[in-house]
Amino acid sequence: MFIYRFQDVLNICSLVCSASMESLVSETRTPIRIGDRSTSDVVVRIRTQDGRDDWFYCHSQVLIEKSKYFADRLSENWPTCQILDSRNCVEVYCQESEFDHHVSVLRLLYNVIDGFVDDMWHGVKNALGILQVAVNLGCPQIITACVDYLEAVPWEESEEEEILKIIPRLGTQVEPILARLLPVKQSAIMGIFFSTIRFATSSPPPIMNDLKSSAQEQLEYMLTEDDDAPLLAADDEIKSEVKDCVKRLFERFNNLLEALLCEMELFSDGGKMHSFQSLLSDLSWACQILCKLEIMRELVCNWTDASDKIVKVVKEASPTAELIETKLRVIEVAAKILEAIGYGTVILPMAKRLHMVKVWLPFVRVAKPLIDSVTTARDDAPTVKMDSELWQSLESTFVSVILALPSAEQAEILTEWLGNEHIQYPDLTEAFEVWCYRSKVSKRRLSFLAVNHDKINTY
């Protein structure tokens, strides 16, 4: 009984010693490397149609384990040729542009472990080339490493276009790369739109003005139809949210107007001047959004009702350098409001349209020479000159609004214009010519109405 147990102990010790020796041998064994001719049993020959032909000394155990293509080529069912030192030879044909990527894949077969590899990709474009070769050669570990890299790193726009050309034809295994380019659910778009419109119409601290400007630009882009359709459809929920946000924006503007009207010396506080200009800029931007959504009416009505106060505030303000820019901002918004009225986007009663002309025509004709005369003394100073196209558009708008008024009101406006020292702008010559023509032919054109009216009364 004692001998049996002693023998068991000897057997166990023998097994432990054997395992320890195998472990030691394994730890001291030199790892195999590509190009090591002394241990290589396979030559991979990469060739191109242009005559490029390179040989690489490899190891069948690595190729078979990590590449389906090489596993098939080195199987007993695939005919092989024998060359130097009785090594198997596997020929791989490729395009010249793919040659370096094939070499990279061979090297990566020796380096990729569990999908992780040191930075051997050298950029997105190179990784895409390697990925295509890895898919063709059936190298799952390299494919995983490529996908992980491409999915994580930033892309240039040109690289995005290349990815969209290549990735969809490589199969489902590389689909994670496209995750950042896939269409977004409408609910997610709506959520970010609501958050953005609320921020874009708010009054954050001045330090956040650049962020707000960026938000406003992206909202315009989301709603713009260019080569692609708008990012979201302008349904009732979208329109309602935009209306509410712009309404709150105008309420803050109107409250500031009231506060400024109550002050003895307007704009004595530089902070209020900047707040006034900021709100005007926001209203000018809001006009763009409301036009795209075809919901300008409420803002047009609010601005029309506040026009007298706006003009009074600016006229009575203390003359400062900022006042010129303030006038410019006011005119920018007024131009958009008048355009909506003049071209029938928003229908207002005749009395309100006439009031808008009588308020803004004198203001604009006096402000234009002042704004045009301003020059900046420093290169880094912001310019306050208005775009000439906007002046021209505003002039055309005035003509359209005036020509839609009754002829008697037109005559009153034109009489005042012809006797004004600022007759050059806005130039109402077109309105004057149309008024003269209509007035001259009115009796003849409308005479049949009187005849028909008499006929009707005789019956």
C-alpha positions as CSV (number, residue, x, y, z in Angstrom):
1,M,0.0,0.0,0.0
2,F,2.9,2.4,0.8
3,I,4.7,1.5,-2.4
4,Y,1.6,2.2,-4.4
5,R,1.2,5.6,-2.9
6,F,4.9,6.4,-3.4
7,Q,4.6,5.5,-7.0
8,D,1.7,7.8,-7.4
9,V,3.8,10.6,-6.0
10,L,6.6,9.9,-8.4
11,N,4.2,10.0,-11.3
12,I,2.7,13.3,-10.2
13,C,6.2,14.8,-9.9
14,S,7.2,13.5,-13.3
15,L,4.1,15.1,-14.8
16,V,4.8,18.5,-13.1
17,C,8.4,18.5,-14.2
18,S,7.4,17.6,-17.7
19,A,4.8,20.5,-17.8
20,S,7.4,22.9,-16.3
21,M,9.9,22.0,-19.0
22,E,7.4,22.4,-21.7
23,S,6.4,25.8,-20.3
24,L,10.1,26.8,-20.1
25,V,10.7,25.8,-23.7
26,S,7.6,27.7,-24.8
27,E,8.7,30.8,-23.0
28,T,12.3,30.7,-24.4
29,R,11.2,29.8,-27.9
30,T,11.9,32.6,-30.4
31,P,8.7,33.9,-31.9
32,I,8.4,33.3,-35.7
33,R,8.6,36.4,-37.9
34,I,7.7,37.1,-41.5
35,G,10.8,36.9,-43.7
36,D,12.6,34.4,-41.5
37,R,13.9,32.0,-44.1
38,S,15.3,29.6,-41.6
39,T,11.9,28.7,-40.2
40,S,9.7,29.5,-43.2
41,D,7.8,26.7,-44.9
42,V,5.8,28.8,-47.4
43,V,6.7,31.5,-49.9
44,V,4.0,34.0,-50.7
45,R,4.6,35.6,-54.1
46,I,2.7,38.9,-54.7
47,R,2.6,39.8,-58.4
48,T,1.0,42.6,-60.4
49,Q,0.2,43.0,-64.1
50,D,2.8,45.7,-64.3
51,G,5.5,43.2,-63.6
52,R,6.1,43.8,-59.9
53,D,7.0,40.5,-58.2
54,D,8.1,40.1,-54.6
55,W,8.6,37.0,-52.5
56,F,7.9,36.8,-48.8
57,Y,9.1,33.9,-46.6
58,C,6.1,33.0,-44.3
59,H,4.8,30.2,-42.1
60,S,1.9,28.0,-43.0
61,Q,0.7,27.7,-39.4
62,V,0.2,31.5,-39.3
63,L,-1.4,31.8,-42.8
64,I,-3.7,28.8,-42.3
65,E,-4.9,30.0,-38.8
66,K,-5.5,33.7,-39.8
67,S,-6.5,33.6,-43.5
68,K,-9.2,31.5,-45.1
69,Y,-7.7,32.2,-48.5
70,F,-4.3,30.8,-47.5
71,A,-5.9,28.0,-45.6
72,D,-7.7,26.9,-48.8
73,R,-4.5,27.3,-51.0
74,L,-2.4,25.3,-48.6
75,S,-4.9,22.5,-48.1
76,E,-4.3,19.1,-49.6
77,N,-7.2,19.7,-51.9
78,W,-5.4,22.6,-53.7
79,P,-2.7,21.9,-56.2
80,T,0.6,23.6,-55.3
81,C,4.0,24.0,-56.9
82,Q,7.3,23.3,-55.2
83,I,10.2,25.7,-55.4
84,L,13.3,26.5,-53.3
85,D,14.0,24.1,-50.4
86,S,10.8,22.2,-51.1
87,R,8.7,25.1,-49.7
88,N,5.1,25.6,-50.8
89,C,4.6,28.6,-53.0
90,V,1.3,30.6,-53.0
91,E,0.9,33.3,-55.7
92,V,-1.3,36.3,-55.1
93,Y,-2.2,38.6,-58.1
94,C,-3.3,42.2,-57.5
95,Q,-3.5,45.6,-59.0
96,E,-0.4,47.9,-58.6
97,S,-2.4,50.2,-56.3
98,E,-3.1,47.3,-54.0
99,F,0.4,45.9,-53.8
100,D,1.5,47.7,-50.6
101,H,-1.8,46.8,-48.9
102,H,-1.2,43.1,-49.6
103,V,2.2,43.4,-48.0
104,S,0.7,45.2,-45.0
105,V,-1.8,42.4,-44.6
106,L,0.9,39.7,-44.6
107,R,2.8,41.6,-41.9
108,L,-0.4,42.2,-39.9
109,L,-1.1,38.4,-39.9
110,Y,2.0,38.2,-37.6
111,N,1.0,41.1,-35.4
112,V,-2.7,41.1,-34.9
113,I,-3.7,39.4,-31.6
114,D,-7.4,39.2,-30.6
115,G,-8.3,42.1,-32.9
116,F,-5.7,44.6,-31.3
117,V,-2.6,45.9,-33.1
118,D,-0.2,48.8,-32.7
119,D,-0.8,51.8,-34.9
120,M,0.2,50.4,-38.3
121,W,-2.7,51.8,-40.3
122,H,-1.1,55.2,-41.3
123,G,-4.4,56.9,-41.8
124,V,-7.9,56.2,-43.0
125,K,-7.1,55.8,-46.7
126,N,-4.4,53.2,-46.0
127,A,-6.7,51.3,-43.6
128,L,-9.4,51.2,-46.2
129,G,-7.0,49.5,-48.6
130,I,-5.9,47.0,-46.0
131,L,-9.5,46.3,-45.1
132,Q,-10.4,45.5,-48.7
133,V,-7.5,43.1,-49.0
134,A,-8.3,41.5,-45.6
135,V,-11.8,40.9,-46.8
136,N,-10.7,39.3,-50.0
137,L,-8.2,37.1,-48.2
138,G,-10.6,36.2,-45.4
139,C,-8.6,37.5,-42.5
140,P,-11.1,38.0,-39.7
141,Q,-8.7,39.4,-37.0
142,I,-7.4,42.0,-39.4
143,I,-10.9,42.9,-40.5
144,T,-11.9,43.4,-36.8
145,A,-8.9,45.5,-36.1
146,C,-9.5,47.6,-39.3
147,V,-13.2,48.1,-38.4
148,D,-12.3,49.1,-34.9
149,Y,-9.8,51.7,-36.2
150,L,-12.0,53.2,-38.9
151,E,-15.0,53.3,-36.7
152,A,-13.1,55.3,-34.0
153,V,-11.0,57.8,-35.9
154,P,-12.1,61.2,-37.4
155,W,-12.6,61.4,-41.2
156,E,-12.1,64.1,-43.7
157,E,-14.9,64.8,-46.2
158,S,-13.0,63.1,-49.0
159,E,-12.4,60.1,-46.8
160,E,-16.1,59.9,-46.1
161,E,-16.9,59.8,-49.8
162,E,-14.3,57.0,-50.2
163,I,-15.8,55.0,-47.3
164,L,-19.3,55.3,-48.8
165,K,-17.9,53.9,-52.1
166,I,-16.0,51.0,-50.6
167,I,-17.7,49.8,-47.3
168,P,-21.2,48.9,-48.6
169,R,-19.8,46.2,-50.9
170,L,-17.7,44.5,-48.3
171,G,-20.5,42.8,-46.4
172,T,-22.2,43.0,-43.0
173,Q,-19.0,42.4,-41.1
174,V,-17.8,46.0,-41.8
175,E,-21.2,47.8,-41.3
176,P,-20.2,49.3,-37.9
177,I,-18.0,51.7,-39.9
178,L,-21.1,53.3,-41.4
179,A,-22.9,53.9,-38.1
180,R,-22.0,57.6,-38.0
181,L,-23.3,58.1,-41.6
182,L,-26.6,56.3,-41.4
183,P,-29.9,58.3,-41.5
184,V,-31.2,59.5,-38.1
185,K,-34.7,58.7,-36.8
186,Q,-37.2,61.5,-37.2
187,S,-37.8,61.6,-33.5
188,A,-34.1,62.3,-32.8
189,I,-34.0,65.1,-35.5
190,M,-37.1,66.7,-33.9
191,G,-35.5,66.5,-30.5
192,I,-32.3,68.3,-31.6
193,F,-34.3,70.8,-33.6
194,F,-36.4,71.8,-30.6
195,S,-33.3,72.2,-28.4
196,T,-31.5,74.2,-31.0
197,I,-34.4,76.6,-31.8
198,R,-34.8,77.3,-28.1
199,F,-31.1,78.1,-27.6
200,A,-30.9,80.1,-30.9
201,T,-33.7,82.4,-29.8
202,S,-32.5,82.8,-26.2
203,S,-30.3,85.5,-24.7
204,P,-27.3,83.7,-23.3
205,P,-24.3,85.5,-21.9
206,P,-22.1,87.3,-24.5
207,I,-19.4,84.7,-24.1
208,M,-21.8,82.2,-25.8
209,N,-22.6,84.4,-28.8
210,D,-20.5,82.3,-31.1
211,L,-22.3,79.1,-30.0
212,K,-25.6,80.8,-30.6
213,S,-24.6,81.9,-34.1
214,S,-23.5,78.4,-34.9
215,A,-26.8,77.0,-33.7
216,Q,-28.7,79.6,-35.9
217,E,-26.6,78.6,-39.0
218,Q,-27.3,74.9,-38.5
219,L,-31.1,75.5,-38.1
220,E,-31.1,77.3,-41.4
221,Y,-29.1,74.4,-43.0
222,M,-31.6,71.9,-41.5
223,L,-34.5,73.7,-43.2
224,T,-32.8,74.5,-46.5
225,E,-33.6,72.5,-49.6
226,D,-30.4,72.3,-51.8
227,D,-29.1,69.2,-53.5
228,D,-30.8,67.3,-50.7
229,A,-34.3,67.6,-49.2
230,P,-34.5,69.5,-45.8
231,L,-33.5,67.5,-42.8
232,L,-37.1,67.6,-41.4
233,A,-40.5,68.3,-42.7
234,A,-42.2,71.6,-41.5
235,D,-45.2,70.0,-39.8
236,D,-47.6,71.7,-37.4
237,E,-45.5,70.7,-34.4
238,I,-42.3,72.3,-35.8
239,K,-44.2,75.5,-36.8
240,S,-45.8,75.8,-33.4
241,E,-42.5,75.5,-31.6
242,V,-40.8,78.0,-33.9
243,K,-43.7,80.5,-33.4
244,D,-43.5,80.2,-29.6
245,C,-39.8,80.7,-29.6
246,V,-39.9,83.8,-31.9
247,K,-42.8,85.2,-29.9
248,R,-40.7,85.0,-26.7
249,L,-37.8,86.6,-28.6
250,F,-40.0,89.5,-29.7
251,E,-41.4,89.9,-26.2
252,R,-37.9,90.5,-24.9
253,F,-37.2,92.9,-27.7
254,N,-40.4,94.8,-27.0
255,N,-39.7,94.9,-23.2
256,L,-36.3,96.4,-24.0
257,L,-38.0,99.0,-26.3
258,E,-40.3,100.1,-23.5
259,A,-37.4,100.4,-21.0
260,L,-35.4,102.5,-23.5
261,L,-38.4,104.8,-24.1
262,C,-38.7,105.4,-20.4
263,E,-35.0,106.6,-20.1
264,M,-34.1,110.2,-20.3
265,E,-30.9,109.6,-22.1
266,L,-31.3,106.6,-24.3
267,F,-28.5,104.1,-24.8
268,S,-26.4,105.7,-22.0
269,D,-25.9,102.1,-20.8
270,G,-23.5,100.3,-23.3
271,G,-24.9,97.0,-22.2
272,K,-28.4,97.9,-23.3
273,M,-27.0,99.0,-26.7
274,H,-25.4,95.6,-27.2
275,S,-28.5,93.8,-26.0
276,F,-30.6,95.9,-28.5
277,Q,-28.3,95.1,-31.4
278,S,-28.2,91.4,-30.4
279,L,-32.0,91.1,-30.3
280,L,-32.2,92.9,-33.7
281,S,-29.7,90.4,-35.2
282,D,-31.8,87.5,-33.8
283,L,-35.0,88.9,-35.3
284,S,-33.3,89.3,-38.7
285,W,-32.2,85.7,-38.5
286,A,-35.7,84.6,-37.3
287,C,-37.2,86.2,-40.4
288,Q,-35.2,83.7,-42.5
289,I,-36.5,80.8,-40.6
290,L,-40.1,82.0,-40.6
291,C,-39.9,82.6,-44.4
292,K,-38.8,79.0,-44.9
293,L,-41.6,77.8,-42.8
294,E,-44.1,80.3,-44.3
295,I,-45.2,81.6,-40.9
296,M,-44.1,85.2,-41.0
297,R,-47.5,86.7,-40.2
298,E,-47.2,87.1,-36.4
299,L,-43.8,88.7,-36.5
300,V,-44.9,91.0,-39.3
301,C,-47.9,92.2,-37.3
302,N,-45.8,92.6,-34.1
303,W,-43.1,94.6,-35.9
304,T,-45.7,96.8,-37.6
305,D,-47.3,97.6,-34.3
306,A,-44.0,98.4,-32.7
307,S,-42.6,100.4,-35.7
308,D,-43.3,103.8,-34.2
309,K,-41.5,102.9,-31.0
310,I,-38.5,101.4,-32.8
311,V,-38.0,104.5,-34.9
312,K,-38.4,106.8,-31.9
313,V,-35.9,104.9,-29.9
314,V,-33.2,105.0,-32.6
315,K,-33.9,108.7,-33.5
316,E,-33.6,109.9,-29.9
317,A,-30.6,107.8,-29.0
318,S,-27.4,109.5,-28.1
319,P,-25.1,109.7,-31.1
320,T,-22.4,107.0,-30.8
321,A,-20.4,104.8,-33.1
322,E,-22.6,101.9,-32.1
323,L,-25.7,103.8,-33.2
324,I,-24.8,103.5,-36.9
325,E,-24.7,99.7,-36.5
326,T,-27.9,99.8,-34.6
327,K,-29.6,101.6,-37.5
328,L,-28.2,99.1,-39.9
329,R,-29.6,96.2,-37.9
330,V,-33.0,97.9,-37.7
331,I,-33.1,98.4,-41.4
332,E,-32.2,94.8,-42.1
333,V,-35.2,93.6,-40.1
334,A,-37.5,96.2,-41.5
335,A,-36.5,95.2,-45.1
336,K,-37.5,91.6,-44.4
337,I,-40.8,92.7,-42.9
338,L,-41.6,95.0,-45.8
339,E,-40.7,92.4,-48.3
340,A,-43.2,90.0,-46.7
341,I,-45.8,92.7,-47.0
342,G,-44.9,94.0,-50.5
343,Y,-44.9,90.6,-52.2
344,G,-48.1,89.3,-50.5
345,T,-46.5,86.8,-48.2
346,V,-48.4,88.4,-45.4
347,I,-51.7,90.2,-46.1
348,L,-52.2,93.4,-44.1
349,P,-55.1,95.9,-44.2
350,M,-54.4,99.0,-46.3
351,A,-54.1,101.3,-43.3
352,K,-51.3,99.3,-41.8
353,R,-49.5,99.0,-45.2
354,L,-49.7,102.8,-45.6
355,H,-48.5,103.3,-42.0
356,M,-45.4,101.1,-42.7
357,V,-44.5,103.2,-45.7
358,K,-44.9,106.5,-43.8
359,V,-42.8,105.2,-40.9
360,W,-40.0,103.5,-42.7
361,L,-39.6,105.4,-45.9
362,P,-38.3,108.6,-44.1
363,F,-36.2,106.6,-41.7
364,V,-34.4,104.7,-44.5
365,R,-33.8,107.7,-46.8
366,V,-32.1,109.5,-43.9
367,A,-30.2,106.5,-42.6
368,K,-28.7,105.3,-45.9
369,P,-26.3,108.3,-46.6
370,L,-25.1,108.1,-43.0
371,I,-24.4,104.3,-43.2
372,D,-22.8,104.6,-46.6
373,S,-20.5,107.4,-45.4
374,V,-19.1,105.3,-42.5
375,T,-15.6,104.0,-43.1
376,T,-13.5,102.0,-40.7
377,A,-10.2,103.4,-39.5
378,R,-8.7,100.0,-38.5
379,D,-8.4,96.9,-40.6
380,D,-9.7,94.8,-37.7
381,A,-12.8,96.9,-37.0
382,P,-16.1,95.4,-38.1
383,T,-17.7,97.1,-41.2
384,V,-21.2,98.4,-40.9
385,K,-21.8,99.0,-44.5
386,M,-25.0,97.3,-45.8
387,D,-24.8,95.1,-48.9
388,S,-25.7,97.0,-52.0
389,E,-28.1,94.2,-53.0
390,L,-30.1,94.7,-49.8
391,W,-30.5,98.5,-50.5
392,Q,-31.6,97.6,-54.0
393,S,-34.0,95.0,-52.8
394,L,-35.4,97.4,-50.2
395,E,-36.0,100.0,-52.9
396,S,-37.9,97.5,-55.0
397,T,-40.0,96.5,-52.0
398,F,-41.0,100.1,-51.3
399,V,-42.2,100.4,-54.9
400,S,-44.2,97.2,-54.6
401,V,-45.9,98.3,-51.3
402,I,-46.7,101.8,-52.7
403,L,-48.2,100.5,-56.0
404,A,-50.6,98.3,-53.9
405,L,-52.0,101.3,-52.2
406,P,-55.0,103.4,-53.5
407,S,-54.0,105.9,-56.1
408,A,-54.8,108.9,-53.8
409,E,-52.4,107.6,-51.2
410,Q,-49.8,106.9,-53.9
411,A,-50.1,110.5,-55.0
412,E,-49.5,111.8,-51.5
413,I,-46.4,109.7,-51.1
414,L,-45.0,110.6,-54.5
415,T,-45.6,114.3,-53.9
416,E,-43.6,114.1,-50.7
417,W,-40.8,112.2,-52.4
418,L,-40.5,114.6,-55.3
419,G,-40.1,117.5,-52.9
420,N,-37.6,115.7,-50.6
421,E,-33.9,116.4,-50.5
422,H,-33.2,112.6,-50.4
423,I,-35.0,112.0,-53.7
424,Q,-32.2,109.7,-54.9
425,Y,-33.0,106.9,-52.5
426,P,-35.3,105.2,-52.5
427,D,-35.8,105.9,-56.2
428,L,-39.6,105.8,-56.7
429,T,-39.4,106.5,-60.4
430,E,-41.0,103.2,-61.3
431,A,-43.9,103.8,-59.0
432,F,-44.3,107.3,-60.4
433,E,-44.4,106.0,-64.0
434,V,-47.0,103.4,-63.1
435,W,-49.1,106.0,-61.2
436,C,-49.0,108.4,-64.2
437,Y,-50.1,105.6,-66.6
438,R,-52.9,104.4,-64.4
439,S,-54.2,107.9,-63.7
440,K,-54.2,108.8,-67.4
441,V,-56.1,105.8,-68.6
442,S,-58.3,105.3,-65.6
443,K,-61.3,107.1,-67.1
444,R,-61.2,105.1,-70.3
445,R,-60.4,101.8,-68.6
446,L,-63.2,102.2,-66.0
447,S,-65.8,103.9,-68.2
448,F,-67.5,100.6,-69.0
449,L,-68.2,100.1,-65.3
450,A,-70.2,103.3,-65.3
451,V,-72.1,102.2,-68.5
452,N,-72.9,98.8,-67.0
453,H,-73.9,100.4,-63.8
454,D,-76.4,102.6,-65.6
455,K,-77.8,99.7,-67.5
456,I,-78.3,97.7,-64.3
457,N,-80.1,100.7,-62.6
458,T,-82.6,101.0,-65.6
459,Y,-84.0,97.5,-65.0
